[in-house]
């Protein structure tokens, strides 16, 4: 009997991640047998695309850097065009443990969107200061919006089922934090179900962190702005063939 992983595309946005991406691709294949891997090379200036391809991934190269949101939208479109039912987002820097992919995908038989939560009792990942405060505020607001308790709404380790894939292929946001915060607002307003599962995070295996202590104070304002923009934008609907049936 086919496994849900056989219909799953693991999408890895990658920007100058030649140091880590190859090992992550190989680890995905080893721990999520049956899944396919698409590395979206987001305008890298290094050998990211070659390293990923050598590791066995399909590589989609973007001519310019679009950010995680733009790279993921390209991944969702690829999944729809190739007939994949599920999409799992995994960082290409090694922080996400691919052993959690199967657990996220298993929950897609009951939910449309499954978040891998870093602050739900597994692992010792910690964030402090303004960035942590922003995450707590966002989690509180988005928990109310999605009608479920969420502790890590900015996690990039997440699985999308068929309805979410169809929606995000058309409407996935590309602005800063839109790929996490706004995508949850879009999903909730479209009637999709959301849940989370506890996951452990690991140190980066290479590359340059996207955040540093000097940028942490700016995070709070940007997070608030991302949520505000998400809430004032027009509501989007599921594509007609994926719309839920209302009795």
C-alpha positions as a Markdown table, in Angstrom:
| # | Residue | x | y | z |
|---|---|---|---|---|
| 1 | Unk | 0.0 | 0.0 | 0.0 |
| 2 | Unk | 1.4 | 3.4 | -0.9 |
| 3 | Unk | 2.7 | 5.5 | 2.0 |
| 4 | Unk | 1.6 | 9.2 | 2.4 |
| 5 | Unk | 5.2 | 10.0 | 1.9 |
| 6 | Unk | 5.0 | 8.7 | -1.6 |
| 7 | Unk | 2.8 | 11.6 | -2.4 |
| 8 | Unk | 4.8 | 14.2 | -0.5 |
| 9 | Unk | 7.2 | 16.8 | -1.8 |
| 10 | Unk | 9.8 | 18.1 | 0.6 |
| 11 | Unk | 10.5 | 21.7 | -0.4 |
| 12 | Unk | 13.8 | 23.2 | 0.8 |
| 13 | Unk | 14.3 | 27.0 | 0.2 |
| 14 | Unk | 18.1 | 27.6 | -0.1 |
| 15 | Unk | 20.1 | 30.8 | -0.3 |
| 16 | Unk | 23.9 | 30.3 | -0.3 |
| 17 | Unk | 23.7 | 27.0 | 1.6 |
| 18 | Unk | 26.3 | 24.9 | -0.1 |
| 19 | Unk | 27.9 | 23.9 | 3.2 |
| 20 | Unk | 24.8 | 22.2 | 4.5 |
| 21 | Unk | 22.2 | 21.5 | 1.8 |
| 22 | Unk | 23.7 | 18.3 | 0.5 |
| 23 | Unk | 23.8 | 16.6 | 3.9 |
| 24 | Unk | 20.2 | 17.7 | 4.6 |
| 25 | Unk | 19.0 | 16.3 | 1.3 |
| 26 | Unk | 20.6 | 13.0 | 2.0 |
| 27 | Unk | 19.2 | 12.9 | 5.5 |
| 28 | Unk | 15.7 | 13.6 | 4.2 |
| 29 | Unk | 15.9 | 10.6 | 1.8 |
| 30 | Unk | 17.2 | 8.4 | 4.6 |
| 31 | Unk | 14.6 | 9.3 | 7.2 |
| 32 | Unk | 11.5 | 9.9 | 5.0 |
| 33 | Unk | 11.6 | 7.1 | 2.4 |
| 34 | Unk | 9.3 | 7.6 | -0.5 |
| 35 | Unk | 9.3 | 11.4 | -0.3 |
| 36 | Unk | 10.6 | 13.5 | -3.1 |
| 37 | Unk | 12.9 | 16.5 | -2.5 |
| 38 | Unk | 12.8 | 19.9 | -4.3 |
| 39 | Unk | 15.5 | 22.4 | -3.5 |
| 40 | Unk | 14.5 | 25.9 | -4.5 |
| 41 | Unk | 17.8 | 27.7 | -5.1 |
| 42 | Unk | 16.8 | 31.3 | -4.2 |
| 43 | Unk | 19.3 | 33.2 | -6.3 |
| 44 | Unk | 22.4 | 31.8 | -4.6 |
| 45 | Unk | 25.8 | 33.0 | -5.6 |
| 46 | Unk | 27.5 | 29.8 | -4.5 |
| 47 | Unk | 27.3 | 26.1 | -5.4 |
| 48 | Unk | 24.0 | 25.4 | -3.7 |
| 49 | Unk | 22.3 | 24.2 | -6.8 |
| 50 | Unk | 25.1 | 21.8 | -7.8 |
| 51 | Unk | 25.6 | 20.4 | -4.3 |
| 52 | Unk | 21.8 | 19.8 | -4.0 |
| 53 | Unk | 21.6 | 18.1 | -7.3 |
| 54 | Unk | 24.6 | 15.9 | -6.6 |
| 55 | Unk | 22.8 | 14.7 | -3.4 |
| 56 | Unk | 19.8 | 13.6 | -5.4 |
| 57 | Unk | 17.4 | 16.5 | -5.1 |
| 58 | Unk | 15.5 | 18.1 | -8.0 |
| 59 | Unk | 16.6 | 21.7 | -8.2 |
| 60 | Unk | 14.5 | 24.7 | -9.2 |
| 61 | Unk | 16.7 | 27.8 | -9.7 |
| 62 | Unk | 15.3 | 31.3 | -9.2 |
| 63 | Unk | 17.1 | 34.0 | -11.1 |
| 64 | Unk | 16.9 | 36.4 | -8.2 |
| 65 | Unk | 16.5 | 36.2 | -4.5 |
| 66 | Unk | 12.8 | 36.2 | -3.6 |
| 67 | Unk | 13.0 | 35.2 | 0.0 |
| 68 | Unk | 11.5 | 32.2 | 1.7 |
| 69 | Unk | 8.0 | 33.1 | 0.8 |
| 70 | Unk | 8.7 | 33.5 | -2.9 |
| 71 | Unk | 10.7 | 30.3 | -2.9 |
| 72 | Unk | 8.0 | 28.4 | -1.2 |
| 73 | Unk | 5.3 | 29.7 | -3.5 |
| 74 | Unk | 7.4 | 28.3 | -6.4 |
| 75 | Unk | 7.6 | 25.0 | -4.5 |
| 76 | Unk | 3.8 | 24.8 | -4.1 |
| 77 | Unk | 3.2 | 25.6 | -7.8 |
| 78 | Unk | 5.7 | 22.8 | -8.7 |
| 79 | Unk | 3.9 | 20.4 | -6.3 |
| 80 | Unk | 0.5 | 21.2 | -8.0 |
| 81 | Unk | 1.9 | 20.8 | -11.5 |
| 82 | Unk | 3.5 | 17.5 | -10.6 |
| 83 | Unk | 0.5 | 16.1 | -8.8 |
| 84 | Unk | 1.9 | 15.9 | -5.2 |
| 85 | Unk | -0.7 | 15.8 | -2.5 |
| 86 | Unk | 1.4 | 17.1 | 0.4 |
| 87 | Unk | 4.3 | 19.6 | 0.8 |
| 88 | Unk | 6.7 | 19.7 | 3.8 |
| 89 | Unk | 8.9 | 22.8 | 4.2 |
| 90 | Unk | 12.3 | 22.0 | 5.6 |
| 91 | Unk | 15.2 | 24.5 | 6.1 |
| 92 | Unk | 18.3 | 23.7 | 4.1 |
| 93 | Unk | 20.7 | 24.8 | 6.9 |
| 94 | Unk | 20.2 | 21.6 | 8.9 |
| 95 | Unk | 18.2 | 23.1 | 11.8 |
| 96 | Unk | 15.1 | 21.1 | 11.1 |
| 97 | Unk | 15.4 | 17.4 | 12.0 |
| 98 | Unk | 14.1 | 15.4 | 9.0 |
| 99 | Unk | 13.1 | 12.6 | 11.3 |
| 100 | Unk | 10.0 | 14.7 | 12.1 |
| 101 | Unk | 8.7 | 14.7 | 8.6 |
| 102 | Unk | 6.8 | 11.5 | 8.9 |
| 103 | Unk | 5.1 | 12.6 | 12.0 |
| 104 | Unk | 3.9 | 15.9 | 10.4 |
| 105 | Unk | 2.7 | 14.1 | 7.3 |
| 106 | Unk | 0.8 | 11.5 | 9.4 |
| 107 | Unk | -1.4 | 14.3 | 10.9 |
| 108 | Unk | -2.5 | 15.5 | 7.4 |
| 109 | Unk | -5.2 | 12.8 | 7.4 |
| 110 | Unk | -7.0 | 15.0 | 10.0 |
| 111 | Unk | -5.6 | 18.5 | 9.5 |
| 112 | Unk | -4.8 | 20.7 | 6.5 |
| 113 | Unk | -1.7 | 22.4 | 8.0 |
| 114 | Unk | 0.6 | 20.9 | 10.6 |
| 115 | Unk | 3.3 | 23.1 | 12.3 |
| 116 | Unk | 6.5 | 21.7 | 13.9 |
| 117 | Unk | 6.5 | 23.6 | 17.2 |
| 118 | Unk | 9.9 | 24.4 | 18.8 |
| 119 | Unk | 8.4 | 25.5 | 22.1 |
| 120 | Unk | 6.1 | 22.6 | 22.9 |
| 121 | Unk | 8.2 | 20.6 | 25.3 |
| 122 | Unk | 10.7 | 18.9 | 23.0 |
| 123 | Unk | 14.4 | 19.9 | 22.8 |
| 124 | Unk | 16.2 | 22.8 | 24.3 |
| 125 | Unk | 15.7 | 25.5 | 21.6 |
| 126 | Unk | 15.4 | 28.9 | 23.3 |
| 127 | Unk | 14.8 | 32.5 | 22.0 |
| 128 | Unk | 15.0 | 35.4 | 24.4 |
| 129 | Unk | 14.3 | 39.2 | 24.4 |
| 130 | Unk | 12.1 | 41.1 | 22.0 |
| 131 | Unk | 12.0 | 38.3 | 19.5 |
| 132 | Unk | 10.7 | 35.9 | 22.1 |
| 133 | Unk | 8.1 | 38.4 | 23.2 |
| 134 | Unk | 6.9 | 38.9 | 19.6 |
| 135 | Unk | 6.6 | 35.1 | 19.2 |
| 136 | Unk | 4.4 | 34.9 | 22.3 |
| 137 | Unk | 2.1 | 37.7 | 21.2 |
| 138 | Unk | 1.8 | 36.3 | 17.7 |
| 139 | Unk | 1.1 | 32.8 | 19.0 |
| 140 | Unk | -1.6 | 34.2 | 21.3 |
| 141 | Unk | -3.4 | 36.1 | 18.6 |
| 142 | Unk | -3.1 | 33.3 | 16.0 |
| 143 | Unk | -4.2 | 30.7 | 18.4 |
| 144 | Unk | -7.5 | 32.6 | 18.8 |
| 145 | Unk | -7.8 | 33.0 | 15.0 |
| 146 | Unk | -7.2 | 29.4 | 14.2 |
| 147 | Unk | -9.1 | 28.1 | 17.2 |
| 148 | Unk | -6.3 | 25.9 | 18.4 |
| 149 | Unk | -3.4 | 26.3 | 20.8 |
| 150 | Unk | -0.2 | 27.3 | 18.9 |
| 151 | Unk | 3.1 | 28.0 | 20.6 |
| 152 | Unk | 5.3 | 28.6 | 17.6 |
| 153 | Unk | 3.6 | 30.4 | 14.7 |
| 154 | Unk | 6.9 | 31.4 | 13.1 |
| 155 | Unk | 8.1 | 27.9 | 12.6 |
| 156 | Unk | 9.3 | 27.1 | 9.1 |
| 157 | Unk | 9.1 | 23.4 | 9.7 |
| 158 | Unk | 5.5 | 22.6 | 8.5 |
| 159 | Unk | 3.4 | 20.2 | 6.4 |
| 160 | Unk | 0.6 | 21.2 | 4.1 |
| 161 | Unk | -2.1 | 18.8 | 2.9 |
| 162 | Unk | -3.9 | 18.8 | -0.5 |
| 163 | Unk | -6.3 | 21.8 | 0.3 |
| 164 | Unk | -3.4 | 23.9 | 1.7 |
| 165 | Unk | -1.2 | 23.1 | -1.2 |
| 166 | Unk | -3.9 | 24.2 | -3.7 |
| 167 | Unk | -4.4 | 27.4 | -1.7 |
| 168 | Unk | -0.8 | 28.3 | -1.2 |
| 169 | Unk | 0.1 | 27.6 | -4.8 |
| 170 | Unk | -2.0 | 30.7 | -5.6 |
| 171 | Unk | -1.8 | 32.8 | -2.5 |
| 172 | Unk | 1.3 | 32.1 | -0.6 |
| 173 | Unk | 2.7 | 35.4 | 0.8 |
| 174 | Unk | 6.3 | 36.4 | 0.0 |
| 175 | Unk | 6.8 | 39.4 | 2.4 |
| 176 | Unk | 9.0 | 39.2 | 5.5 |
| 177 | Unk | 7.3 | 36.8 | 8.0 |
| 178 | Unk | 4.4 | 36.5 | 5.6 |
| 179 | Unk | 5.5 | 32.9 | 4.8 |
| 180 | Unk | 4.8 | 32.1 | 8.5 |
| 181 | Unk | 2.4 | 34.6 | 10.1 |
| 182 | Unk | 0.3 | 35.6 | 7.1 |
| 183 | Unk | 0.1 | 32.1 | 5.7 |
| 184 | Unk | -1.6 | 31.0 | 8.9 |
| 185 | Unk | -4.1 | 33.9 | 8.6 |
| 186 | Unk | -4.8 | 33.0 | 5.0 |
| 187 | Unk | -5.3 | 29.3 | 5.9 |
| 188 | Unk | -7.6 | 30.0 | 8.8 |
| 189 | Unk | -9.8 | 32.5 | 6.9 |
| 190 | Unk | -10.1 | 29.9 | 4.1 |
| 191 | Unk | -11.5 | 27.4 | 6.5 |
| 192 | Unk | -8.4 | 25.2 | 6.8 |
| 193 | Unk | -7.7 | 23.3 | 10.0 |
| 194 | Unk | -4.4 | 23.8 | 11.8 |
| 195 | Unk | -2.5 | 21.9 | 14.5 |
| 196 | Unk | 1.0 | 21.6 | 15.8 |
| 197 | Unk | 3.3 | 18.8 | 16.9 |
| 198 | Unk | 6.4 | 19.2 | 19.1 |
| 199 | Unk | 9.8 | 19.1 | 17.3 |
| 200 | Unk | 13.4 | 19.6 | 18.3 |
| 201 | Unk | 15.6 | 22.1 | 16.6 |
| 202 | Unk | 19.3 | 21.7 | 15.9 |
| 203 | Unk | 22.2 | 24.2 | 15.4 |
| 204 | Unk | 22.8 | 25.4 | 11.9 |
| 205 | Unk | 25.1 | 23.1 | 9.9 |
| 206 | Unk | 26.5 | 25.9 | 7.8 |
| 207 | Unk | 25.8 | 29.2 | 6.2 |
| 208 | Unk | 25.0 | 32.5 | 7.8 |
| 209 | Unk | 22.1 | 33.0 | 10.3 |
| 210 | Unk | 19.3 | 35.3 | 9.1 |
| 211 | Unk | 19.0 | 36.9 | 12.5 |
| 212 | Unk | 21.6 | 38.2 | 15.0 |
| 213 | Unk | 21.4 | 40.0 | 18.3 |
| 214 | Unk | 21.5 | 43.4 | 16.7 |
| 215 | Unk | 18.4 | 42.6 | 14.6 |
| 216 | Unk | 16.4 | 41.1 | 17.5 |
| 217 | Unk | 14.9 | 44.4 | 18.6 |
| 218 | Unk | 13.6 | 45.1 | 15.1 |
| 219 | Unk | 11.9 | 41.8 | 15.0 |
| 220 | Unk | 9.1 | 42.9 | 17.3 |
| 221 | Unk | 8.0 | 45.8 | 15.1 |
| 222 | Unk | 8.2 | 43.7 | 11.9 |
| 223 | Unk | 6.2 | 40.9 | 13.4 |
| 224 | Unk | 3.5 | 43.3 | 14.5 |
| 225 | Unk | 3.4 | 44.8 | 11.0 |
| 226 | Unk | 3.2 | 41.4 | 9.3 |
| 227 | Unk | 0.2 | 40.5 | 11.4 |
| 228 | Unk | -1.5 | 43.8 | 10.8 |
| 229 | Unk | -1.0 | 43.5 | 7.0 |
| 230 | Unk | -2.3 | 39.9 | 7.1 |
| 231 | Unk | -5.5 | 40.9 | 9.0 |
| 232 | Unk | -6.4 | 43.9 | 6.7 |
| 233 | Unk | -5.9 | 42.1 | 3.4 |
| 234 | Unk | -8.9 | 40.7 | 1.7 |
| 235 | Unk | -9.9 | 37.2 | 2.5 |
| 236 | Unk | -8.9 | 34.5 | -0.1 |
| 237 | Unk | -10.9 | 31.4 | -0.9 |
| 238 | Unk | -10.0 | 27.9 | -1.7 |
| 239 | Unk | -9.9 | 27.0 | -5.4 |
| 240 | Unk | -13.4 | 25.7 | -6.3 |
| 241 | Unk | -12.4 | 22.1 | -6.6 |
| 242 | Unk | -10.9 | 22.2 | -3.1 |
| 243 | Unk | -13.6 | 24.2 | -1.3 |
| 244 | Unk | -15.1 | 22.4 | 1.7 |
| 245 | Unk | -18.6 | 21.1 | 1.4 |
| 246 | Unk | -21.1 | 23.0 | 3.6 |
| 247 | Unk | -24.1 | 21.0 | 4.7 |
